Amino acid sequence: MTERVDGRKLRYVHRRGEMLRAATEHALDHGLEDLTLRKVAQAVGVSHATLVHHFTTKEQLITEIVEGVLAETLAVPDLPLDHPDPLREVWRRATGAEGRRHIKLFAAIIAQAVYGDPVLRKAVASSMRQRTQLIADGLVLRGCPRTSAQPIATSVLATVRGLLVDLITTGDEERVNAAFEDAVTELERRLAELPGQGA
């Protein structure tokens, strides 16, 4: 017996990514609380039923939005591990207009995760572990012992994340940028003092 294919779903199968991007843009502009399947359907130009066929529920759609935002926040996929100044480059991109949109939603996602949403908590925890590992790998390339890399990477990520939240909350660019430079200078000093670094 041949399985029946839903023609309505096939009609828009190539647009699923477009729908998800539109939903993500809505979330970046308005947060997650105001997001509805009807609003996303209207923005993409498809019916509510079509959106339901692809994402089933608002919760599923939000889960996919969150996974995408967490993957992109503080991530610079085209940045090579041997970049001469990776932390400042990540900061430059994160504090740009597009980067701030992601940081703002990222902060909102963390707040919801802290207040008990298990799906968001799991996604945020996974994202933080991935970011920490990327930083740790970069530190090892610069001569940091593996045993020290994870704690230092955790500290770096926490500092950058906190400063970014400070920046989007207060808008005090001069103070926050100075604090970031202070943190990077301290990290550079610490790495320079590692065995085998410098004279």
N, C-alpha and C positions, 0 to 999 in steps of 0.2 A: 504494500500500500504506500502510495506516494504521500509525503508530508506536505500539507497545505502551506503555501507561502503567503504571507501577509503583504499584498501589493502596496498598501499604504506605507508600510514600514520600508519596503524596498525603494519606494519613490524618493524618500528623503535620506536613505542610508548614507549617501555621500555628503550630506549636510550635518551629520551628527557633530563633527568637529566644529563646524560653523556655529551651531546652536550652543555648544559648550563655550566657545570663545565669547559669544554674545552674552551668555549668562555670567561669565567671569568678568567681562567689562562692566556689566550692571553691578556686580558685587563690589568691584574695585571703586566704583563711583558712589554706591549707596550702602555698602555693607551687606551682610547676609540676612538681617532681620526683615528687610523689606522685600526680599526676593520671593517671587511666586512663579509658578510654572506659566501662568497666564501672561505675566509681564514679559517673561523671556520669549514665549511664543509670539507675542505681539512684536517684540524687537526684531526677531528673526524673520517674521512674515510667514509663520506656519501656524497650523491650528493647535489648540491646546491638546487635542487628542494625539496629534503627531508627536508632540513633545513627551507626552505620557508613554507613548510606544517606545521611545528611545531611552527615557530615564526612569520610567515607572512612577517614581515618587519625588517630591521636593527634596527629601532627605538624601536620595541617591544622587540627585543633581548637585546638592550642596557638598556631598562627599567628594565628588569629582572636581568641583571647583576648588575645594580646600586642598586636595592633593596637588593640583596644578599650581596653586599660589604658593604652597609650601616648597614645591620643587623649584620654583623660580626665585623666591625671596632669598637674598644674599647668595645667589648662585650666578656665576659667570662662566657658562659652559665653554666659551671660546677662550678662556684664560688658561694658558699653559701652566703646568706646575712649576716650571722653571722661570716664570715671569719675575723680573727683577724687583718689583714692588707690588706684590699681589694684594696685600691688605689695603693699601691706599687706592688701588684700582677698584676693588670691591666697594670701598667707601664712596668713591666718586660716583659709581653707577647707582649705588643704593640711595644716595642723597639727591640724585637727579629727579626730575619730575616724574618719570615713569617708576623709578625705584621707590619713591615716597608713596605712591599709590599702593604698591605691594606691601610696603612696611606697615602702612595704616591698616590694611585688611589683615595682615599677619598678626598685628597686635590684638585686633578684635577676635581673631580665631583663638589665640592663646588665652584670652580672657574667657571665652566660652568653654575652652577645654578645661581650664582651672575650675570652673563652676560645675564640672561633672559630666560633660558630654563625652562618653567613652570612645566614640568614633573619632572625635576631634582630638582627644587626648592621645590616642594611639598614633594618629597621623602626625601630630606635633612632635611626639617623642621620637618617632622614626626620622622625621626631618632633622631634628636637632642632632641625633646620632650621626646621620649622614654628613651634615655640615662639619661637625666636630672631627670626623674621620678625615674629611678633605683637608682641613686645616692641619691636622696632625701629620698627614702625609707630606704636606708642604714643609712643615717644620723639620721632618726627618731628612728631606732633601737638602735642607740647609745645615745639616750636621747635628740636629737635636737628637739625643738618644731616644729610642722608642719608649723607654720607661717614663720619660719626662714629657713626651710629645702630647699624650692624651690630656693630662692635667693642664698643661699650658694652653692647648687648643680649646679646652672647655672654658678657661678663663678669658681667652681672646674672644670667643663667640659670645659669651655672656656680656662682656664689656661693650662690644660692638652693638649687640642687640639692645642693651640698655641705653646706650647713647643715641641710637636711632629712634627709640621710643621717646626719649627726652626731646630730640629734635622735632619730631612731628607733633609733639604735645605743646612745646613752648615756642617753637619757631626761632629759638635763640641760636642762630647759626654760629656766630663768633665764639661764644662760650663752648658750645658742643664741639665745634671743629677743633678748638684749642685742646679740649679734653681728649679728643681722638688722637691728635698729634702727640700729646703727652703719653698716652697709652702705647702708641707705636714706638716712640722713642725708648720707652722703658722695655718693651719687648725686644727691640734691636740691641739694647745694652745687655739684656739677659742672654740673648743668643750669642753675642760676641764673647761673653765670658765662659761659654761652654768649652770643654777640653777640645783642643785642636783648632779652635777658631782664633785667627789673628796671631799676634806675636806672643 
